[in-house]
Amino acid sequence: EVESNFNILAFMSESVLPYLFYDNSQIRNEAVQTFSSLKFEDKTKLNPQHEIQVNKLLHKFFVTATTDTDINIRVAMLMKLNPDFDPFIARYENLLMLFNCMKDSNNEIKIKTIKILGRLSNINPQQILPYLRNLIVSLISQLEHSQQYKEREEAAKLIKAFVKYNRDLSKSYILSILNCLFQRIDQDQKAKITTPFISALLDVMREISFVDPDATKPYIG
């Protein structure tokens, strides 16, 4: 099995990853799917040399995930990233690459990133939880202070993802989120609030009701 792991990693490195940089986006997408399908039946049988190879593979993977010009490729890379990679992604050097995905201009990619970070938070809480705490505070501030409905809508969608994929952590911020939501609604009633924005706010409320139903009771009326 050790030899099998070595052969698979060598195959991925030599015969799959080069196609992540191919001109044809369909071929790049196929390379993403092939790489993402890699599984390790027993991670304990990966020796240090194998782990170095996996880290190199992930580095190249994330370079593409943050720089590919095709939005569909970037979304697919995060959506299909195999959970077998989680112990490797949770290492600090790879987390930095994942954090960079939160700088993407596309909100869907940010949502996928939040989902992965929630998945990894139990593996490396020391590095991930401080980042997530800063993230939710930043998102609440964006929802509260942004002058653009589009930015508020995007913030609301990311807050929903945060609550959904970080249920335990989000409980500490539920009241702050609710206060911000209803303050935003009260302020925007005088303006022409957009349908996508109010829909996004209701989606946040829905997720909060799953995580902490009691917290929503004062707002039911």
CYANA upper distance limits for C-alpha pairs under 8 A (distance plus 0.5 A):
  1 GLU  CA      5 ASN  CA      6.68
  1 GLU  CA     45 LYS  CA      8.19
  2 VAL  CA      6 PHE  CA      6.88
  2 VAL  CA     45 LYS  CA      6.54
  2 VAL  CA     46 LEU  CA      7.17
  2 VAL  CA     47 ASN  CA      8.49
  3 GLU  CA      7 ASN  CA      6.72
  4 SER  CA      8 ILE  CA      6.69
  5 ASN  CA      9 LEU  CA      6.64
  5 ASN  CA     40 PHE  CA      7.98
  5 ASN  CA     46 LEU  CA      7.75
  5 ASN  CA     50 HIS  CA      8.16
  6 PHE  CA     10 ALA  CA      6.57
  6 PHE  CA     50 HIS  CA      7.02
  7 ASN  CA     11 PHE  CA      6.56
  8 ILE  CA     12 MET  CA      6.68
  9 LEU  CA     13 SER  CA      6.61
  9 LEU  CA     50 HIS  CA      8.02
  9 LEU  CA     53 GLN  CA      7.40
  9 LEU  CA     54 VAL  CA      7.67
 10 ALA  CA     14 GLU  CA      6.52
 11 PHE  CA     15 SER  CA      5.86
 11 PHE  CA     16 VAL  CA      7.42
 12 MET  CA     16 VAL  CA      5.33
 12 MET  CA     17 LEU  CA      6.60
 12 MET  CA     35 PHE  CA      7.19
 12 MET  CA     57 LEU  CA      8.40
 13 SER  CA     17 LEU  CA      6.07
 13 SER  CA     18 PRO  CA      8.11
 13 SER  CA     57 LEU  CA      7.08
 14 GLU  CA     18 PRO  CA      7.49
 15 SER  CA     19 TYR  CA      8.30
 16 VAL  CA     20 LEU  CA      7.97
 16 VAL  CA     31 ALA  CA      6.26
 16 VAL  CA     34 THR  CA      7.83
 16 VAL  CA     35 PHE  CA      7.48
 17 LEU  CA     21 PHE  CA      8.31
 17 LEU  CA     31 ALA  CA      7.14
 17 LEU  CA     35 PHE  CA      7.96
 17 LEU  CA     57 LEU  CA      8.07
 17 LEU  CA     60 LYS  CA      8.08
 17 LEU  CA     61 PHE  CA      8.17
 18 PRO  CA     22 TYR  CA      7.69
 19 TYR  CA     27 ILE  CA      7.19
 19 TYR  CA     28 ARG  CA      6.15
 19 TYR  CA     31 ALA  CA      6.39
 20 LEU  CA     27 ILE  CA      8.23
 20 LEU  CA     28 ARG  CA      5.22
 20 LEU  CA     29 ASN  CA      8.15
 20 LEU  CA     31 ALA  CA      6.39
 20 LEU  CA     32 VAL  CA      7.40
 20 LEU  CA     61 PHE  CA      8.30
 20 LEU  CA     64 THR  CA      7.40
 21 PHE  CA     28 ARG  CA      7.21
 21 PHE  CA     64 THR  CA      8.10
 22 TYR  CA     27 ILE  CA      7.31
 22 TYR  CA     28 ARG  CA      6.49
 23 ASP  CA     28 ARG  CA      8.29
 24 ASN  CA     28 ARG  CA      7.00
 25 SER  CA     29 ASN  CA      6.61
 25 SER  CA     70 ASP  CA      7.79
 25 SER  CA     73 ILE  CA      8.02
 26 GLN  CA     30 GLU  CA      6.81
 27 ILE  CA     31 ALA  CA      6.75
 28 ARG  CA     32 VAL  CA      6.77
 28 ARG  CA     73 ILE  CA      7.92
 29 ASN  CA     33 GLN  CA      6.87
 29 ASN  CA     73 ILE  CA      6.47
 29 ASN  CA     76 ALA  CA      8.09
 30 GLU  CA     34 THR  CA      6.67
 31 ALA  CA     35 PHE  CA      6.58
 32 VAL  CA     36 SER  CA      6.48
 32 VAL  CA     73 ILE  CA      8.37
 32 VAL  CA     76 ALA  CA      7.99
 32 VAL  CA     77 MET  CA      6.57
 33 GLN  CA     37 SER  CA      6.70
 33 GLN  CA     77 MET  CA      8.30
 33 GLN  CA     80 LYS  CA      7.51
 34 THR  CA     38 LEU  CA      7.64
 36 SER  CA     77 MET  CA      8.16
 36 SER  CA     80 LYS  CA      6.47
 36 SER  CA     81 LEU  CA      5.59
 36 SER  CA     82 ASN  CA      5.77
 37 SER  CA     81 LEU  CA      8.43
 37 SER  CA     82 ASN  CA      6.84
 38 LEU  CA     82 ASN  CA      7.66
 38 LEU  CA     84 ASP  CA      8.28
 39 LYS  CA     82 ASN  CA      7.98
 39 LYS  CA     84 ASP  CA      6.32
 39 LYS  CA     85 PHE  CA      8.45
 40 PHE  CA     84 ASP  CA      6.97
 42 ASP  CA     46 LEU  CA      8.10
 46 LEU  CA     50 HIS  CA      6.01
 46 LEU  CA     51 GLU  CA      6.84
 47 ASN  CA     51 GLU  CA      6.90
 48 PRO  CA     52 ILE  CA      6.77
 49 GLN  CA     53 GLN  CA      6.92
 50 HIS  CA     54 VAL  CA      6.77
 51 GLU  CA     55 ASN  CA      6.71
 52 ILE  CA     56 LYS  CA      6.77
 53 GLN  CA     57 LEU  CA      6.69
 54 VAL  CA     58 LEU  CA      6.65
 54 VAL  CA     88 PHE  CA      8.03
 55 ASN  CA     59 HIS  CA      6.58
 55 ASN  CA     88 PHE  CA      7.30
 55 ASN  CA     94 ASN  CA      8.03
 56 LYS  CA     60 LYS  CA      6.92
 57 LEU  CA     61 PHE  CA      6.61
 58 LEU  CA     62 PHE  CA      6.56
 58 LEU  CA     89 ILE  CA      8.08
 58 LEU  CA     94 ASN  CA      7.78
 59 HIS  CA     63 VAL  CA      6.70
 59 HIS  CA     94 ASN  CA      7.30
 59 HIS  CA     97 MET  CA      8.00
 60 LYS  CA     64 THR  CA      7.02
 61 PHE  CA     65 ALA  CA      6.73
 62 PHE  CA     66 THR  CA      6.58
 62 PHE  CA     97 MET  CA      6.57
 62 PHE  CA     98 LEU  CA      7.61
 63 VAL  CA     67 THR  CA      6.60
 63 VAL  CA     97 MET  CA      8.09
 64 THR  CA     68 ASP  CA      5.67
 64 THR  CA     74 ARG  CA      7.91
 65 ALA  CA     73 ILE  CA      7.93
 65 ALA  CA     74 ARG  CA      5.34
 65 ALA  CA     75 VAL  CA      8.39
 65 ALA  CA     77 MET  CA      6.63
 65 ALA  CA     78 LEU  CA      7.89
 65 ALA  CA    101 CYS  CA      7.94
 66 THR  CA     74 ARG  CA      7.38
 66 THR  CA    100 ASN  CA      7.50
 66 THR  CA    101 CYS  CA      6.36
 66 THR  CA    104 ASP  CA      7.69
 68 ASP  CA     73 ILE  CA      7.39
 68 ASP  CA     74 ARG  CA      6.87
 70 ASP  CA     74 ARG  CA      7.17
 71 ILE  CA     75 VAL  CA      6.71
 71 ILE  CA    106 ASN  CA      8.30
 72 ASN  CA     76 ALA  CA      6.52
 73 ILE  CA     77 MET  CA      6.63
 74 ARG  CA     78 LEU  CA      7.24
 74 ARG  CA    109 ILE  CA      7.69
 75 VAL  CA     79 MET  CA      6.56
 75 VAL  CA    108 GLU  CA      7.59
 75 VAL  CA    109 ILE  CA      6.02
 75 VAL  CA    112 LYS  CA      8.14
 76 ALA  CA     80 LYS  CA      6.33
 77 MET  CA     81 LEU  CA      6.46
 78 LEU  CA    109 ILE  CA      7.79
 78 LEU  CA    112 LYS  CA      6.63
 78 LEU  CA    113 THR  CA      7.41
 79 MET  CA    112 LYS  CA      6.80
 81 LEU  CA     85 PHE  CA      8.04
 82 ASN  CA     86 ASP  CA      8.14
 85 PHE  CA     89 ILE  CA      6.56
 86 ASP  CA     90 ALA  CA      6.46
 86 ASP  CA    120 LEU  CA      6.95
 87 PRO  CA     91 ARG  CA      7.54
 87 PRO  CA    120 LEU  CA      8.37
 87 PRO  CA    123 ILE  CA      7.38
 88 PHE  CA     94 ASN  CA      7.79
 89 ILE  CA     94 ASN  CA      5.64
 89 ILE  CA     95 LEU  CA      6.44
 89 ILE  CA     98 LEU  CA      8.40
 90 ALA  CA     94 ASN  CA      7.16
 90 ALA  CA     95 LEU  CA      6.30
 90 ALA  CA    120 LEU  CA      6.59
 90 ALA  CA    123 ILE  CA      7.06
 90 ALA  CA    124 ASN  CA      6.37
 91 ARG  CA     95 LEU  CA      6.48
 91 ARG  CA    124 ASN  CA      7.92
 92 TYR  CA     96 LEU  CA      6.78
 92 TYR  CA    127 GLN  CA      7.60
 93 GLU  CA     97 MET  CA      7.58
 94 ASN  CA     98 LEU  CA      6.98
 95 LEU  CA     99 PHE  CA      6.49
 96 LEU  CA    100 ASN  CA      6.88
 97 MET  CA    101 CYS  CA      7.48
 98 LEU  CA    102 MET  CA      7.94
 98 LEU  CA    113 THR  CA      7.54
 99 PHE  CA    103 LYS  CA      8.09
 99 PHE  CA    113 THR  CA      8.31
100 ASN  CA    104 ASP  CA      7.89
101 CYS  CA    109 ILE  CA      7.46
101 CYS  CA    110 LYS  CA      7.02
101 CYS  CA    113 THR  CA      7.08
102 MET  CA    109 ILE  CA      7.86
102 MET  CA    110 LYS  CA      5.48
102 MET  CA    113 THR  CA      7.12
103 LYS  CA    110 LYS  CA      8.15
104 ASP  CA    109 ILE  CA      7.32
104 ASP  CA    110 LYS  CA      7.31
106 ASN  CA    110 LYS  CA      7.30
107 ASN  CA    111 ILE  CA      6.77
107 ASN  CA    154 GLU  CA      7.10
107 ASN  CA    158 LEU  CA      8.15
108 GLU  CA    112 LYS  CA      6.82
109 ILE  CA    113 THR  CA      6.66
110 LYS  CA    114 ILE  CA      6.72
110 LYS  CA    158 LEU  CA      7.87
111 ILE  CA    115 LYS  CA      6.83
111 ILE  CA    157 LYS  CA      8.45
111 ILE  CA    158 LEU  CA      6.54
111 ILE  CA    161 ALA  CA      6.55
112 LYS  CA    116 ILE  CA      6.89
113 THR  CA    117 LEU  CA      6.65
114 ILE  CA    118 GLY  CA      6.63
114 ILE  CA    158 LEU  CA      8.49
114 ILE  CA    161 ALA  CA      7.27
114 ILE  CA    162 PHE  CA      6.83
114 ILE  CA    165 TYR  CA      7.66
115 LYS  CA    119 ARG  CA      6.85
115 LYS  CA    161 ALA  CA      7.58
115 LYS  CA    162 PHE  CA      8.08
115 LYS  CA    165 TYR  CA      5.97
116 ILE  CA    120 LEU  CA      6.74
117 LEU  CA    121 SER  CA      6.47
117 LEU  CA    128 ILE  CA      7.54
118 GLY  CA    122 ASN  CA      8.48
118 GLY  CA    162 PHE  CA      8.46
118 GLY  CA    165 TYR  CA      5.82
118 GLY  CA    166 ASN  CA      5.77
119 ARG  CA    165 TYR  CA      7.98
120 LEU  CA    124 ASN  CA      6.98
120 LEU  CA    125 PRO  CA      8.30
120 LEU  CA    128 ILE  CA      8.15
121 SER  CA    125 PRO  CA      5.34
121 SER  CA    128 ILE  CA      6.18
121 SER  CA    129 LEU  CA      6.98
124 ASN  CA    128 ILE  CA      6.71
125 PRO  CA    129 LEU  CA      5.73
126 GLN  CA    130 PRO  CA      7.67
127 GLN  CA    131 TYR  CA      7.48
128 ILE  CA    132 LEU  CA      6.70
129 LEU  CA    133 ARG  CA      6.59
130 PRO  CA    134 ASN  CA      6.77
131 TYR  CA    135 LEU  CA      6.62
132 LEU  CA    136 ILE  CA      6.74
133 ARG  CA    137 VAL  CA      6.88
134 ASN  CA    138 SER  CA      6.66
135 LEU  CA    139 LEU  CA      6.67
136 ILE  CA    140 ILE  CA      6.64
136 ILE  CA    159 ILE  CA      7.43
136 ILE  CA    162 PHE  CA      7.87
137 VAL  CA    141 SER  CA      6.74
138 SER  CA    142 GLN  CA      6.68
139 LEU  CA    143 LEU  CA      6.67
139 LEU  CA    155 ALA  CA      6.03
139 LEU  CA    156 ALA  CA      8.27
139 LEU  CA    158 LEU  CA      7.92
139 LEU  CA    159 ILE  CA      7.14
140 ILE  CA    144 GLU  CA      6.60
140 ILE  CA    155 ALA  CA      7.89
140 ILE  CA    159 ILE  CA      8.12
140 ILE  CA    176 SER  CA      8.35
140 ILE  CA    177 ILE  CA      7.01
140 ILE  CA    180 CYS  CA      7.51
141 SER  CA    145 HIS  CA      6.41
141 SER  CA    146 SER  CA      8.37
142 GLN  CA    146 SER  CA      5.78
142 GLN  CA    151 GLU  CA      7.88
142 GLN  CA    152 ARG  CA      7.03
142 GLN  CA    155 ALA  CA      6.83
143 LEU  CA    151 GLU  CA      7.97
143 LEU  CA    152 ARG  CA      5.21
143 LEU  CA    153 GLU  CA      8.18
143 LEU  CA    155 ALA  CA      6.08
143 LEU  CA    156 ALA  CA      7.09
143 LEU  CA    180 CYS  CA      7.95
143 LEU  CA    181 LEU  CA      8.50
143 LEU  CA    184 ARG  CA      8.28
144 GLU  CA    152 ARG  CA      8.21
144 GLU  CA    180 CYS  CA      6.57
144 GLU  CA    181 LEU  CA      8.44
144 GLU  CA    183 GLN  CA      8.46
144 GLU  CA    184 ARG  CA      6.93
146 SER  CA    151 GLU  CA      7.04
146 SER  CA    152 ARG  CA      6.71
147 GLN  CA    151 GLU  CA      8.37
147 GLN  CA    152 ARG  CA      8.39
148 GLN  CA    152 ARG  CA      6.87
149 TYR  CA    153 GLU  CA      6.49
149 TYR  CA    194 THR  CA      7.92
149 TYR  CA    197 PHE  CA      7.29
150 LYS  CA    154 GLU  CA      6.70
150 LYS  CA    197 PHE  CA      8.07
151 GLU  CA    155 ALA  CA      6.63
152 ARG  CA    156 ALA  CA      6.64
152 ARG  CA    197 PHE  CA      7.67
153 GLU  CA    157 LYS  CA      6.80
153 GLU  CA    196 PRO  CA      7.56
153 GLU  CA    197 PHE  CA      5.36
153 GLU  CA    200 ALA  CA      6.61
153 GLU  CA    201 LEU  CA      8.28
154 GLU  CA    158 LEU  CA      6.77
155 ALA  CA    159 ILE  CA      6.62
156 ALA  CA    160 LYS  CA      6.68
156 ALA  CA    197 PHE  CA      8.42
156 ALA  CA    200 ALA  CA      6.28
156 ALA  CA    201 LEU  CA      6.54
156 ALA  CA    204 VAL  CA      7.18
157 LYS  CA    161 ALA  CA      6.88
157 LYS  CA    200 ALA  CA      6.44
157 LYS  CA    201 LEU  CA      8.44
157 LYS  CA    203 ASP  CA      8.26
157 LYS  CA    204 VAL  CA      7.76
158 LEU  CA    162 PHE  CA      6.58
159 ILE  CA    163 VAL  CA      6.69
159 ILE  CA    204 VAL  CA      7.33
160 LYS  CA    164 LYS  CA      6.62
160 LYS  CA    203 ASP  CA      7.19
160 LYS  CA    204 VAL  CA      5.16
160 LYS  CA    207 GLU  CA      6.88
161 ALA  CA    165 TYR  CA      6.50
162 PHE  CA    166 ASN  CA      6.08
162 PHE  CA    167 ARG  CA      8.28
162 PHE  CA    170 SER  CA      7.60
163 VAL  CA    167 ARG  CA      5.90
163 VAL  CA    170 SER  CA      5.84
163 VAL  CA    204 VAL  CA      8.42
163 VAL  CA    207 GLU  CA      7.02
163 VAL  CA    208 ILE  CA      7.32
163 VAL  CA    211 VAL  CA      8.10
164 LYS  CA    207 GLU  CA      6.66
164 LYS  CA    211 VAL  CA      8.43
166 ASN  CA    170 SER  CA      6.33
167 ARG  CA    171 LYS  CA      7.07
167 ARG  CA    211 VAL  CA      6.68
168 ASP  CA    172 SER  CA      8.40
169 LEU  CA    173 TYR  CA      8.23
170 SER  CA    174 ILE  CA      6.73
171 LYS  CA    211 VAL  CA      7.73
171 LYS  CA    212 ASP  CA      7.51
173 TYR  CA    177 ILE  CA      6.63
174 ILE  CA    178 LEU  CA      6.62
174 ILE  CA    208 ILE  CA      7.61
174 ILE  CA    212 ASP  CA      8.27
174 ILE  CA    215 ALA  CA      7.85
175 LEU  CA    179 ASN  CA      6.55
175 LEU  CA    215 ALA  CA      7.58
176 SER  CA    180 CYS  CA      6.64
177 ILE  CA    181 LEU  CA      6.60
178 LEU  CA    182 PHE  CA      6.79
178 LEU  CA    205 MET  CA      8.33
178 LEU  CA    216 THR  CA      8.39
179 ASN  CA    183 GLN  CA      6.48
180 CYS  CA    184 ARG  CA      6.47
181 LEU  CA    185 ILE  CA      6.78
181 LEU  CA    201 LEU  CA      7.29
182 PHE  CA    186 ASP  CA      6.52
183 GLN  CA    187 GLN  CA      6.69
184 ARG  CA    188 ASP  CA      6.54
185 ILE  CA    189 GLN  CA      6.54
186 ASP  CA    190 LYS  CA      8.30
187 GLN  CA    191 ALA  CA      8.26
188 ASP  CA    192 LYS  CA      7.56
188 ASP  CA    193 ILE  CA      6.36
189 GLN  CA    193 ILE  CA      7.13
193 ILE  CA    197 PHE  CA      7.64
193 ILE  CA    198 ILE  CA      7.63
194 THR  CA    198 ILE  CA      6.94
195 THR  CA    199 SER  CA      6.53
196 PRO  CA    200 ALA  CA      6.61
197 PHE  CA    201 LEU  CA      6.84
198 ILE  CA    202 LEU  CA      6.76
199 SER  CA    203 ASP  CA      6.75
200 ALA  CA    204 VAL  CA      6.95
201 LEU  CA    205 MET  CA      6.95
202 LEU  CA    206 ARG  CA      6.68
203 ASP  CA    207 GLU  CA      6.94
204 VAL  CA    208 ILE  CA      6.72
205 MET  CA    209 SER  CA      6.64
205 MET  CA    216 THR  CA      8.33
206 ARG  CA    210 PHE  CA      7.24
207 GLU  CA    211 VAL  CA      7.01
208 ILE  CA    212 ASP  CA      6.28
208 ILE  CA    213 PRO  CA      7.41
208 ILE  CA    216 THR  CA      7.96
209 SER  CA    213 PRO  CA      4.85
209 SER  CA    214 ASP  CA      8.28
209 SER  CA    215 ALA  CA      8.16
209 SER  CA    216 THR  CA      6.81
212 ASP  CA    216 THR  CA      7.81
213 PRO  CA    217 LYS  CA      7.45
216 THR  CA    220 ILE  CA      7.07
